[in-house]
């Protein structure tokens, strides 16, 4: 993009500025050189004829650098439907066009209109683009913060509900457990003792599920704790494994009971793991929509989620969740942590799960990495700082 001599200098300025043409051009050049924008003109062949603006620096360009270069070559395309090219072609037909463009990793809001001579004939295009990258980043961060607050409010509501439900359920469950223990002690060996033992086992499972639900939805304010990864995995699976089995999903867990302890808010990391597992479930159901419990005993259409841990390396312990679902397209892979980005084609979603999960993990000093091949698999690696060894 070059200077404002040539066609752009012929555009009348209102109101008139006193002084010579050279002085007016110098003032205009000084003004446009300081605003975070790019102003340019092209001829009818879409070759740059001028351009100024502080926005050039963000593109790695300087004034006059692109004069004579075609827009087709600069944007490396021959597609007339490309947004930047289409806007300029419309301007050559007499239309004024606004559009958003991504130039050299920066986001611009651009406006292009016909450039006319003194007789009104179209001799090229005149464009201005405002760099809105920082503004959009701030808007995304604000949106993510609002989403996290709404997410926390929902969890608090669930916690209140779970606390009330647990209070109402625990008393009758405890009574059932007591009566089952009495029956087992008084019946002696035999069929009745077997039934009583089974009742006791199932009521203990109900009590465990209620405890896990309360733990999952517990409100903020708790300090960090040193928790084994195996404990986080077990408490999460207690809430989701039944649903997985009903949908024909096989869970393979390779997390030793003596796995590394990580320093974290257990409930928050459990929320992250729950979200990752839910995404894996959705990916499997999208790839195998007709499958259900018992239908995937063999063959290539088995729905599998594998959860495995890796011993600590470099002060971080890794938990990996892998599924053989629909996978993620390469074009979407770099965007999946953006707020409101979703890969779910068959079921609408807010697209906030991974962005919130990433924020939680980063607050813990960890990282969340996704690798995937469309139509084959997805792996999510959760790295968390390992708890300090006791002195």
N, C-alpha and C positions, 0 to 999 in steps of 0.2 A: 504494500500500500504506500502511496507517495504523498506529495504535498498537495496543497489546495489550489495550485495554479491550474490553468486550463478551464475545463467545463465548470467545476464547482465555483471558481472565482467569478463566473458570469451570473450566478444566481443572485437576484436582487435581494438586498437586505432591508428589512423594515423594522423600526423606522430608520431613516438615513443617518449615517454617522458622518460627522464633519471631518474634514481632512482629505488627503489624497487617497487614491485607490490603493497605493502601496501601504499607507498607514492603516487603512481599513483591513487590508489583507493580513497585515502583521498582527493587528489586534485579534482578528478572528483566529489566526493560527495559534496565538498565545492562549486564547480561551479553550479551543478544542484540544490543545496539547495537554491540558491539565484535567479535563473531565475523564472519568473512568469509562470511556467509550471509544469506539472507532468510527470515524466518518470517512467514507470513500465514494468514489465515482468510477464508473466503467464506460467504455464506448459500446456501440451496438454489437460488437463482436464479443462482449463480455470480457474485455481486457482492462485491468486496472489502469486508471489514468490519474488517480490521486488518492490520498488517505492520510489522516492524522488522528491523534488521540492517544491519551495515556493507556488506553486498552491495548495498544500495540505491544507494550512491554510484556503483558501477560501472555501474549502469543509468541513471544520470543522474536519479535520483529522490530524494525526501526522504520522511521519515515522514509519514503521513496523506495523501499526495498522491493516491493512487488509491482511497481509500475511496468506495464507491458506484459505482465504474466496473465494468462487466461484463468478465469474462475474454474474452468474445467480441470486445468492442470493443478491449480492450488488445492482444490478439494479432492483431487485424484478420482474423478468419476466421469463417466460418459452417460450417466442416467439423467435424463431431463426431469424426472420426477423427484430427484433429490431435493430436499426442502430449500437449500440455499440456491440451487440452480433454478428450480421452478419459480421461486420468488422473483428472481431477476428477469426471467423470460416473461413473467406476467407484467413486470414493470415496463418492459419493452413494448408490450401490447397496450400500455396506457393505464394499467391498474396499479393501485397502491397496496402493498402486501406486508402484513406483520407475521413474524414467525419466531420460533425459538430454535437456536442452533447450538451444537456442541463443537467448539473449535479448540483444538489443542488442550483438551481436558478442562477447558473453561466453558461455562454456560453463558450464552448471550441472548438477550431479547433484542431482535433486529426488526428494522422497518425499512422497506425499499420502495421507492417510487420512481416514476419516469423523470429523467433529466431532459429538459426542453431548452431549445435556443430561444432567441428573442422573438421569433416568429411562431413559437409554439410547437415546432416539430421536435419529435423525440430523437435525441442524439445519444442517449445512453441511459444509465441508471444512477440514482443517488441513494446511498444507504447510510444508516446509522445503527450501531449495535451497542447496547449497554451491557457491561459485564455484571451479571447478577449471581455469580457463583457463590460469593460469601453470603449474600442475602438468602439464597436457597438453602445453603448449608445451615444457616441459623434457623430457618423455618423448619427444616427437617429435625434439627436438634430439639426445637421447641415442641414439635409434634410428638417426637419420641418421649420427651419428658411428660407431656400430657397423657400419652398412652400409658406410661409407667404408673402415673398417679391413678388413672382409672383402673388399671390392672390391680394396683395395691388396694384400692377401695373395694373391688370385687372380692379380693382375697379376704379382706377384713370382714365383709359380709358373710362369706363362706365360713370363716372362722367362728363368727357369732352363731351361725346356724349349726355348725358342727358341734360346738360346745353344748348347745341346747339339746341337740339330738343325742349326743353322747351321754348327757346327764339322764335323759329319759330311757335310753337303752341299757345303760350299764347296770342299773338296779335289777331289772328283770333278768338280764343275762347272768348277773352274779347269783341270783336266786336259782336259776336253772343249773349253773355249775355246782352250787352247793348240794342241791337235791341229787344231781348225777353222782357226786362223790359219795353221798350217803347210800344211794342205791348200790353202788359198786362195792362199798365196804360190807354191806349187810347181805348182799346176795351170794357172795362166795363165787368160786370159779363156776363158769357156765355161760349160757347164752345171754342171760340178763346182764351179767357183768360186762360182756362184750358190747352190748347195746349202750350201757351206761358210759363205758369208756369212749364210745364213738360220740355220744351226746356231749361229753366233757370236751373232747377234742374240737368239735365244731363250734361250741360256745367260746372256747378260747380263741378260735380263729376270728369269730365275730368281734371279740374284744380287741384283738390285735388290729383288725381293719379300722375300727373306730379310733384307736390310738394313732394310727398312721394318718387318718384323715385329719384329725385335730392337729397333728404335727405339720402336715402339708400346708394347712391354711392358717397356721399360727401368725399372729400379727408381728410387725417389725419391733425392733428395740432390743432384741436378744444379742448378746455378744458373740463374737466368733468362737468356734469350737473346733477341736481336733477330732475329726470323724473319719473312720475307715471308709474307703470307697465302697466296700462290700455292704456296709450298713446303709449308705445312701441308695444303692441299687436295690437292695432288698425291700426297703420301705417304699420305694417308688413302684416296684413290681407288685407289691401287695395291693396297690390301688388299681393297677391296669392289666394284670396278667389274665384275669378271668375274661375280660372283654377281648383280649387278644386271642385266647383259645377259642372263644365262640366264633370268631371270624376266621378261624383256620390258620392262624399265624403261629409258627413255631418259634419259641424263644430259646436261644442258646446262650447261656450265661457262663463266661469263663472269667470270673472275678474271685480270686481266692479269699477265704474268710480272713486271712491275715494280710490282706492288701494294705498298701500304704495309707496312712491317715493324712488327710488334707485339712488345711486351716480354712474354715469357711462358715458362712451362715447355712446350716444344713437345709433349712426349708427352701432357701433361695436356689441352691444347687439342685435340690429335688425338683423344683419348678422347671429349671432348665432341662434336666433329664426327661421329665414328663413331656415337655414340648418336643424334644428331639424324638422321643419314642412315638408320640402322636403323629409327627410328620412322617416317620418311617411307616407307620400303619397306613396312613393315607396314600403313600406312594405304592405300597403293596396292593391295596384295594383298587387303586387306579389301574395298575397293570393287570391284575387278576380280578376283575369286577364280579365274576360269577361264582367265585370260590366261597366256601363256607366250612364250618368245622367238620373235620373228617373227610373232606374231599381232596386233600392234598397229601395223602399218605405216601405217594411216590411220584416219580416223573420229574420233568423239568419245571413244573408250575408250583413247586413248593414255596410257600410264603415264609421267609425266614428272617428273623432279626437276631443278630449276634451282638452281644455286649461283652466286651473283654477289656481287661486292664493291662497296663504295662508297668513294670517296675520303674521307680523314679529315675529320671535322667536329668542332670543339670538343675536339680532342685524342683522339678515339676513331675507330677504323676499324671498319667494319661488314661482316660477312659474313652473307648471307641464304641460307637454304635453303628452297625452296618446292616443295610437291608438290600434285598435283591428286587427292589421295586422299579418304578418307571424311570428313576434317575432324573437328572437335571440337565437341560441343554447348556452347551458351553456358553452361549450368548447370555444366559440368565445367571450363570454361576457367580459372576463377579458382582451381581446386583442383589443377591438373595438376602444380604443383611440390611438393605435399604428399607426404611419404613414403608409399609403398604405394598412392598413387592411380594408377589405370591406366584408359586409355580403350579398351583392346584387348578387344573382346567375343568374338572367336573364338579367341584364343590367350592362355592365361594368362600373366601376367607379374608380376614382383615389384613393379613400379611404383616402382622406386628410381632409374631412369636419369636422369630430368630433375631430381629433387631433388639427386642427387649432382653432376650437371652444373652446376646453378645454384650449388652451394656452391663448386665449382672456379672458375667464372667470377668469382664475387664475391671469392674470395681473390686473383684477379688484378686486382681493382679495376674489373671490367667488369660487364656486365649481359646478361641473357638474356630476350628478350621474345618471346611467342608471340601471333600473331593467327590466327584461323581462322573459317571458316564451314562449318557441318556440311553434308556432302554436296557440298562444292565445293573447298576448298583449306585448306592450313595453311602459314603462313610463320613461320619461326623466325629472329629477328635476334640475332646474336652481336656485341656491341660490346666491343672490347678497347682498352686504352690504346695509342696509337701510340708507337713507339720514338722517343726524343728525337733530334732532328736533330743531326748531328755538328757540333761547334764548329769 
